[in-house]
Amino acid sequence: FVSKAKQLAADKMAPSVLAMDEFAVKKGKGENKYNLVIAVPHERRLLDILPDRRQASVEAYLSSLVNKQRVQVVVIDMWRPYKRAAEKVLPQAAIVVDKFHVIRNVMWALDRVRRRIVEGDLALRKRLKRSRYLLLKNYDSLDKEGQMKLHELLKCSEELRQTYWFKEWFRIWYHDKDPRSAAYYLDDWLTTVRRSQIKEMLYVANTVEYWKQEILNYFIHRVTTGFLEGTNNKIKTIKRMAYGFRTPGILRAKVLLSGIL
């Protein structure tokens, strides 16, 4: 089985755009929890699966690519070893942080604010019961009734109200078409968030500041890792069919033979 899979050699020809996205293969903590998928996003094509997401592993893979100087863009989430590996091996490539991972951090901050403000406040907890879905949903996706319910919820807390609109502001900001305009309004967003002094949002602002250039690179290259979300779910299904095999090569072999890779 494994020997047959080895015959299906991974494609080592460097594309112009690379994407990386990990998926969990087991519970708990540690680097062995994850496998890493390498893909060509604009072709919706997978290249390989690495057994972990360590910087050394990513560097080794990138170094093995044929004509690696052809790579112009690398799309990643906000995992620093990916950034360091790409900067070291592919210095000519622009690094783009996937926009969905950035927006997700803002949404997590909103949910943390919601949970914090109801701690020890039974009346507020009751008013905000089952509000999570409504708060995280895009405002323009809500019908009139949903928008009315949302505005009533936001009256419960000024911090909640501010954080909700920070989330919406940031989401809509990603629709900007001009890189210079996007840079200007990102600075505006960061300044306003810091003035709020909402601790959960200050944490996000610091993260965005660190990844600022990589976030703004999206507005130049317009590429994401979005298609990998569905692909990773397919790989997880194959993993569940592996009946407990934990050898990294087994999962990769199954994916190779499935035709996904």
C-alpha positions in Angstrom: 0.0 0.0 0.0 2.7 2.5 1.1 5.1 1.4 -1.6 2.3 2.0 -4.2 1.7 5.5 -2.9 5.4 6.3 -3.1 5.2 5.7 -6.8 2.9 8.8 -7.0 5.7 11.3 -6.5 4.7 14.7 -5.1 4.9 17.6 -7.6 8.1 19.5 -6.8 7.9 22.1 -9.6 7.5 25.5 -7.9 4.3 27.4 -8.7 4.0 31.1 -8.7 1.6 31.1 -5.7 1.8 28.7 -2.7 -0.6 28.3 0.2 -0.2 26.6 3.5 -2.8 25.5 6.0 -2.7 22.9 8.8 -5.3 20.5 10.1 -5.4 18.6 13.4 -4.7 14.9 13.2 -5.1 14.2 17.0 -6.3 15.9 20.1 -4.2 17.6 22.7 -1.3 20.0 22.3 2.1 20.0 20.7 3.5 20.2 17.2 2.7 16.6 16.4 -1.0 17.5 16.6 -1.0 19.0 13.1 -0.3 18.0 9.5 0.4 20.7 7.0 -1.1 20.9 3.5 0.9 22.7 0.7 -1.3 23.8 -2.2 -1.6 26.0 -5.3 -4.6 28.1 -4.5 -5.5 29.6 -7.8 -5.4 26.1 -9.4 -7.2 24.6 -6.4 -4.5 21.9 -6.5 -2.7 20.2 -3.6 1.1 19.6 -3.8 1.9 17.7 -0.6 1.2 17.0 3.1 3.9 17.5 5.7 3.7 15.5 9.0 4.0 18.6 11.1 4.1 22.4 10.9 7.6 23.0 12.4 9.7 25.7 10.8 12.5 23.2 9.9 10.0 21.0 8.1 8.6 23.9 6.1 12.1 25.1 5.2 13.1 21.6 4.1 10.0 21.3 1.9 10.4 24.8 0.3 14.1 24.2 -0.3 13.3 21.0 -2.2 11.1 22.8 -4.8 12.4 22.9 -8.3 13.0 26.5 -9.5 11.8 27.9 -6.1 12.7 31.4 -7.3 9.4 31.2 -9.4 7.4 31.5 -6.2 6.1 35.1 -6.0 3.4 34.8 -3.3 3.0 32.6 -0.2 -0.3 32.6 1.6 -0.4 31.5 5.3 -2.3 31.9 8.5 -0.8 33.8 11.4 1.7 31.0 12.5 5.1 32.6 12.8 7.2 29.6 11.7 5.5 29.7 8.3 6.5 33.4 7.9 10.1 32.7 9.1 10.5 29.7 6.8 9.2 31.6 3.7 11.3 34.7 4.4 14.4 32.5 4.7 13.9 30.2 1.7 11.8 32.3 -0.6 13.0 35.9 0.1 11.7 37.1 -3.3 8.1 36.1 -2.4 5.4 38.3 -0.9 3.8 36.8 2.2 0.0 37.2 2.4 -2.0 36.4 5.6 -5.3 34.7 4.8 -8.1 37.2 5.4 -10.5 34.6 6.9 -8.0 33.8 9.6 -7.6 37.6 10.4 -11.3 38.2 10.5 -11.7 35.1 12.7 -9.5 36.7 15.3 -11.7 39.7 15.5 -14.8 37.5 15.8 -13.2 35.5 18.6 -12.5 38.8 20.4 -16.1 39.7 20.2 -17.2 36.4 21.6 -14.7 36.8 24.5 -16.1 40.2 25.3 -19.6 38.7 25.3 -18.6 36.0 27.7 -16.6 38.3 30.0 -19.4 40.9 30.5 -21.9 38.3 31.6 -19.7 36.8 34.3 -21.3 37.3 37.7 -24.3 39.1 36.1 -27.2 36.8 36.1 -29.6 39.4 34.6 -27.2 40.2 31.7 -26.5 36.6 31.1 -30.2 36.0 30.7 -30.6 38.9 28.3 -27.6 37.7 26.2 -28.6 34.0 26.2 -28.3 32.4 22.8 -26.9 35.7 21.4 -23.7 34.3 20.0 -25.0 33.5 16.6 -26.6 36.8 16.1 -23.5 38.7 17.2 -21.1 36.8 14.9 -23.3 36.9 11.8 -22.7 39.7 9.2 -25.0 42.6 9.8 -26.1 42.8 6.2 -27.0 39.1 6.2 -29.6 39.7 8.9 -33.2 40.4 8.1 -35.1 43.4 9.6 -36.2 41.4 12.6 -32.7 40.1 13.2 -31.2 43.7 13.0 -33.8 44.9 15.5 -32.9 42.1 17.9 -29.2 42.9 17.4 -29.7 46.6 18.3 -31.5 45.6 21.4 -28.7 43.3 22.4 -26.1 45.9 21.9 -27.9 48.2 24.3 -26.8 45.8 27.1 -23.2 46.9 27.1 -21.2 49.7 25.6 -18.1 47.4 25.3 -20.2 44.8 23.4 -21.6 47.5 21.1 -18.2 48.9 20.3 -16.6 45.5 19.7 -19.5 44.5 17.4 -19.0 47.5 15.2 -15.2 47.0 15.2 -15.9 43.5 13.9 -18.2 44.9 11.1 -15.9 47.7 10.3 -13.0 45.3 9.9 -15.0 42.9 7.7 -16.2 45.6 5.4 -12.7 47.0 5.2 -11.6 43.9 3.4 -13.9 45.0 0.5 -11.5 47.9 -0.3 -10.1 47.7 -3.8 -7.2 50.1 -3.4 -4.1 49.1 -1.5 -3.3 52.7 -0.4 -6.8 53.3 0.8 -6.8 49.9 2.6 -3.5 50.9 4.4 -5.0 54.3 5.4 -8.2 52.8 6.8 -6.4 50.0 8.6 -4.4 52.6 10.5 -7.7 54.4 11.3 -9.2 51.2 12.6 -6.2 50.4 14.8 -6.2 53.9 16.3 -9.9 53.7 17.1 -9.6 50.3 18.6 -6.7 51.4 20.9 -8.7 54.4 22.1 -11.5 52.0 23.2 -9.2 50.3 25.7 -11.2 47.1 25.4 -8.6 44.5 26.4 -9.7 41.8 24.0 -9.6 44.2 21.1 -6.2 45.6 22.2 -4.8 42.1 21.9 -6.2 41.8 18.3 -4.8 45.2 17.4 -1.3 44.1 18.6 -1.6 41.0 16.4 -2.8 43.0 13.4 0.1 45.5 13.9 2.6 42.6 13.9 1.2 41.1 10.7 0.3 44.5 9.1 2.4 44.2 5.9 1.3 40.6 5.3 -2.3 41.6 5.9 -2.1 44.5 3.5 -0.4 42.3 0.9 -3.8 40.7 0.3 -5.0 44.0 -1.4 -2.2 43.6 -3.9 -2.4 39.8 -4.6 -6.0 39.0 -3.7 -5.4 35.4 -2.8 -6.6 33.3 0.2 -6.4 29.7 1.5 -10.2 29.5 1.4 -10.4 26.4 -0.8 -8.3 24.4 1.6 -11.0 24.5 4.2 -13.1 22.1 2.2 -10.1 20.0 1.2 -9.0 19.7 4.8 -12.4 18.3 5.7 -12.0 15.7 2.9 -8.6 14.8 4.3 -10.0 14.4 7.8 -12.6 12.0 6.4 -9.9 9.9 4.9 -8.0 10.1 8.3 -11.1 8.7 10.0 -11.1 5.8 7.5 -7.5 5.0 8.4 -8.7 2.9 11.4 -6.2 4.3 13.9 -3.0 4.3 11.9 -0.8 7.0 13.3 2.3 6.8 11.0 2.4 10.1 9.1 3.1 8.3 5.8 -0.1 6.3 6.0 -2.3 9.3 5.9 -0.3 10.9 3.1 -0.5 7.6 1.2 -4.2 7.4 1.5 -4.6 10.9 0.3 -2.3 10.3 -2.6 -4.2 7.2 -3.6 -7.6 8.9 -3.2 -6.9 11.3 -6.0 -7.2 14.4 -3.7 -3.5 15.1 -4.0 
